[in-house]
Amino acid sequence: MNDCLFCKIIAGDIPSSKVYEDDLCYAFRDINPQVPTHILVVPKEHISSCGDVTAENAALVGHIFTVIARIAEAEGLNNGWRVVSNVGPDAGQTVPHLHFHILGGQRLSDRMA
């Protein structure tokens, strides 16, 4: 997608603070962190949201979750962390490219909304 912010970040057209990269996904620090550790993990393949995960791309999403666990460990999030993916505007999705927020570095609220 030519106008997708995250596709431009993956392509290197927009700078980011890269945390991890492999052939399938890219991870970078959120520019507006909500907690001390706030990292976004995105597939390099453009998928709009969790609502567009299919049997054909499910292995990619599984791979991303193994990467998320490695990143959390590397970041020292030993006391816990949260993974969030927003789907659609009512959930707060502002970039229509599948992405997972890794949140940690402090005690997180029990509230989810």
Order of alpha helices (4+ residues) and beta strands (2+ residues): alpha-beta-beta-beta-alpha-beta-beta
